[in-house]
């Protein structure tokens, strides 16, 4: 069952555990993040995907429960477990470490095909790898458990956690992290879905075996890699279009393997044509594609789009359900040309 769907049933049924997907925004206004248009950024050319920054107030929110209120002066990060040198950092000590700013596109694993639970922001923080090396994990350490102030936890193989792209973030789009985005500190493991990147992080414990966290014990993916998938942004299912030439646009996201190409089909997937992947700046962010449909003939079409990642893996028709690994199947739109 999709997590956001479960909320409504949980509230209506009066059960004690309320798992919700939008936290304050969802419970207060019941509205989803607004859609964005690739066409709005096309004039920025190769840099378009980096220019397309989601405002903090429009960025989607997904959490396991209520937003904890953590004061920066009280915050601590404990690094312990199977390490030679356990330590604890306070907020000011964290801010004094070397900083990085990265554009990173984050997506919820329960984002449906064509959904809006995805956003791109500039995050400021400090690399995670030096902190791991400072702790000096022992030979027995093979995994790490990340804990958060809201009771959430999740696990990662140590090798994946050591990736140089991982970092602890304390600013979002030039501002301190909003409370519902993890204030004062959250962790990012680029290439994964959001559920593996805890907000309000408080502890990293190194252990000798794999650990299943909050969502994983309910059947959601433990690997949680975000396999490459392409989407439309400026065309809706059932649309009626006309004109001599028609521009189709969209975005594509993946994991650290990056994206090599995006292809489009106008015959239900029988044949495919390359699109123009005009802004493909980094594996950490979304990339933008466009295609000029020249003199389309009148009739009904089933249009699909698919991604090819940096290892030449081709996006397939499925999976189409968000549970348990994310809906990374091809998006299909039925369009009538008049």
C-alpha positions in Angstrom: 0.0 0.0 0.0 1.3 3.5 -0.8 2.3 5.4 2.3 0.3 8.5 1.5 -2.8 6.4 0.9 -2.3 4.7 4.3 -2.6 8.1 6.1 -6.2 8.6 5.1 -7.2 5.2 6.2 -5.3 5.5 9.4 -6.9 8.8 10.4 -10.4 7.7 9.3 -10.0 4.4 11.2 -8.8 6.1 14.4 -5.8 3.9 14.9 -3.0 5.1 17.1 -0.1 5.1 14.6 -0.4 7.8 12.0 2.1 7.4 9.2 1.9 10.3 6.9 3.6 11.5 3.8 3.3 15.3 3.8 3.7 16.1 7.6 2.4 19.6 8.3 1.6 20.6 4.8 -0.4 17.4 4.1 -2.3 17.4 7.4 -3.1 21.1 7.2 -4.0 21.7 3.6 -4.1 18.3 1.9 -2.3 19.7 -1.2 0.5 18.2 -3.2 3.6 20.1 -4.4 2.9 22.0 -7.6 4.1 20.8 -10.9 7.0 22.5 -12.7 7.7 23.0 -16.4 10.9 22.2 -18.1 10.0 24.8 -20.8 10.2 27.5 -18.1 14.0 26.8 -17.9 14.9 25.9 -21.4 16.4 29.3 -22.1 19.2 28.5 -19.7 20.4 25.8 -22.1 23.0 23.3 -20.6 22.6 24.8 -17.1 18.8 24.6 -17.1 18.6 21.6 -14.7 20.8 23.5 -12.2 18.8 26.7 -12.5 15.5 24.8 -11.8 15.6 25.1 -8.1 12.5 24.1 -6.1 11.7 26.8 -3.4 11.7 25.5 0.1 8.0 26.1 0.6 7.2 24.0 -2.5 9.5 21.1 -1.8 7.7 17.9 -1.0 7.8 16.5 2.5 7.7 12.9 3.6 8.2 11.6 7.2 7.3 8.7 9.4 5.6 10.9 12.0 5.4 14.4 13.4 8.2 16.9 12.9 10.5 16.9 16.0 11.6 20.3 17.3 15.3 20.1 17.8 17.3 23.2 19.0 20.7 23.7 17.3 22.4 24.3 20.6 21.1 21.0 21.9 21.8 18.9 18.8 24.5 16.3 18.9 25.8 13.7 16.4 27.2 10.6 18.0 29.4 8.4 15.9 30.1 5.0 17.6 29.7 1.2 17.4 32.5 -0.8 15.8 35.0 2.0 15.6 38.4 2.7 17.1 37.6 6.3 17.9 34.0 7.1 18.8 33.2 10.8 19.0 30.4 13.3 19.3 29.9 16.6 17.4 27.8 19.6 18.4 26.3 22.0 15.9 29.0 24.6 16.1 31.7 22.0 15.6 29.9 20.7 12.5 29.7 24.2 11.1 33.4 24.6 11.5 34.2 21.7 9.3 35.0 22.1 5.6 31.8 23.0 3.7 30.4 22.0 0.3 27.4 23.2 -1.6 25.7 20.7 -4.0 22.6 20.8 -6.2 20.8 17.5 -5.4 17.5 16.2 -6.7 15.5 14.3 -4.0 12.6 12.0 -4.8 10.2 10.0 -2.6 10.1 6.3 -3.2 6.3 6.6 -3.1 6.2 9.1 -6.0 3.9 7.7 -8.6 4.6 7.8 -12.3 4.2 11.4 -13.3 3.9 12.5 -9.7 5.2 15.6 -8.0 7.0 14.2 -5.0 10.4 15.3 -6.4 12.4 18.5 -5.9 15.8 20.0 -6.6 17.6 22.2 -4.2 21.0 23.6 -3.3 22.2 22.0 -0.1 25.1 23.2 2.0 26.9 20.9 4.5 30.1 18.9 5.1 31.3 15.7 3.5 30.5 12.5 5.4 33.6 10.4 4.4 36.1 12.4 6.6 33.9 11.8 9.6 33.8 8.1 8.9 37.6 8.0 8.6 37.9 10.0 11.8 35.9 7.3 13.6 38.1 4.5 12.1 35.6 1.7 11.6 37.1 -1.7 12.6 37.5 -4.7 10.3 34.3 -6.1 11.7 32.3 -3.1 10.7 30.4 -3.8 7.4 27.2 -1.7 7.8 26.0 1.5 9.5 22.8 2.4 11.2 21.6 6.1 10.9 19.3 7.3 13.6 17.1 10.4 13.7 15.4 12.5 16.4 11.9 11.4 15.3 12.7 7.7 16.0 13.4 6.9 12.4 16.3 4.7 11.5 17.8 3.0 8.4 20.9 1.0 7.4 23.6 1.2 4.7 26.5 -0.9 3.7 29.7 0.8 4.9 31.1 0.8 1.3 28.1 2.8 0.1 28.3 5.2 3.0 31.9 6.0 2.2 31.1 7.4 -1.2 32.6 10.8 -1.6 29.3 12.3 -2.7 27.6 11.7 0.7 27.3 14.6 3.1 25.6 16.1 6.1 23.5 19.1 5.2 22.5 22.1 7.4 21.4 24.6 4.8 18.8 24.5 2.0 18.7 27.0 -0.8 20.9 29.4 1.3 18.7 29.1 4.4 18.9 27.0 7.6 17.1 23.7 7.0 13.4 24.2 7.6 12.1 22.1 10.5 10.2 19.6 8.2 13.3 19.2 6.1 15.5 18.1 8.9 16.6 21.1 11.0 19.3 21.3 12.2 21.1 18.5 10.3 20.2 15.8 7.8 22.2 13.2 5.8 22.3 12.8 2.0 23.2 9.6 0.2 22.9 10.7 -3.4 21.4 8.1 -5.8 19.0 6.7 -3.2 15.4 7.5 -2.6 14.6 9.9 0.2 13.7 7.3 2.7 17.3 6.2 3.0 18.5 9.8 3.8 17.3 10.6 7.3 16.4 14.0 8.5 17.2 15.2 12.1 20.1 12.8 12.1 21.5 12.2 15.6 23.7 9.1 15.5 25.7 6.9 13.1 26.4 3.4 14.6 28.7 1.0 12.8 27.7 -2.7 13.0 28.7 -6.0 11.6 25.5 -7.0 9.8 22.8 -5.5 7.7 20.0 -3.5 9.4 16.4 -3.1 8.3 15.0 0.3 9.3 11.5 1.7 9.8 10.2 1.5 6.3 12.2 -1.6 5.3 10.6 -3.7 8.0 7.3 -2.9 6.4 8.4 -4.3 3.1 9.8 -1.2 1.3 13.1 -1.6 -0.5 16.3 -1.9 1.5 18.6 -1.2 -1.5 16.5 1.8 -2.5 18.5 2.7 -5.5 16.7 5.2 -7.7 17.0 3.6 -11.2 16.9 5.9 -14.1 13.5 7.0 -15.2 12.3 9.7 -17.6 9.1 11.8 -17.3 7.0 14.3 -19.2 6.4 17.7 -17.7 4.4 19.8 -20.2 2.0 17.3 -21.7 -0.9 15.7 -20.0 -2.6 12.3 -20.6 -5.6 12.8 -22.9 -4.3 16.1 -24.3 -5.5 17.3 -27.7 -2.8 19.1 -29.7 -2.5 20.8 -33.0 0.1 22.7 -35.0 2.8 22.1 -37.6 5.5 21.3 -35.0 5.1 20.4 -31.3 7.7 20.5 -28.6 7.7 17.8 -26.0 9.8 18.2 -22.8 10.5 16.5 -19.5 13.1 15.5 -17.0 15.0 12.3 -16.2 16.6 11.2 -12.9 18.7 8.2 -11.8 21.4 7.2 -9.4 25.2 7.8 -9.4 25.6 6.0 -12.7 24.1 9.0 -14.4 22.0 9.2 -17.5 23.3 8.6 -21.0 20.2 9.2 -23.2 16.4 9.6 -23.3 14.3 8.1 -26.0 10.6 8.7 -27.1 8.1 6.4 -28.8 4.9 7.4 -30.7 3.7 3.9 -31.4 3.3 2.4 -28.0 6.9 1.3 -27.6 7.3 -0.4 -31.0 10.0 2.0 -32.2 12.1 4.6 -30.4 13.7 7.9 -31.3 16.5 9.9 -29.5 15.6 13.1 -27.8 17.8 16.1 -27.1 19.2 15.7 -23.6 20.0 19.3 -23.6 20.8 19.8 -19.9 22.6 16.9 -18.2 24.9 18.5 -15.6 25.4 15.9 -12.9 24.3 12.4 -11.7 23.2 14.2 -8.5 20.5 16.2 -10.2 17.6 15.8 -12.6 18.4 16.3 -16.3 16.2 17.9 -19.0 15.2 16.6 -22.4 13.2 17.9 -25.3 11.9 16.6 -28.7 10.5 18.5 -31.6 7.6 16.5 -33.1 7.6 17.6 -36.7 4.4 17.8 -38.6 2.5 15.1 -36.7 -0.4 13.5 -38.6 -3.9 13.7 -37.2 -4.9 10.7 -35.1 -4.5 9.1 -31.7 -1.1 8.3 -30.3 0.3 6.4 -27.3 3.5 8.3 -26.4 6.1 6.8 -24.1 9.5 8.0 -22.9 12.4 6.0 -21.5 15.8 6.6 -20.0 19.2 4.9 -20.7 21.6 5.2 -17.8 25.4 5.5 -17.7 25.8 1.7 -17.7 23.4 1.5 -20.7 20.6 -0.1 -18.7 17.3 0.7 -20.4 14.2 1.8 -18.4 11.5 -0.8 -18.8 7.7 -0.6 -18.9 7.6 -1.6 -15.2 7.5 -1.4 -12.2 4.4 0.8 -12.2 3.6 0.5 -8.5 5.5 2.5 -5.9 5.7 -0.5 -3.5 8.2 -1.8 -2.8 11.0 -0.4 -5.0 9.6 2.8 -6.5 7.6 3.3 -9.7 10.4 3.6 -12.2 8.3 2.3 -15.2 7.8 4.2 -18.4 5.3 7.0 -18.5 2.6 6.5 -21.1 0.4 9.3 -22.4 -2.5 9.1 -24.8 -2.6 12.1 -27.1 -4.9 13.2 -29.9 -3.5 15.3 -32.8 -6.3 17.3 -34.5 
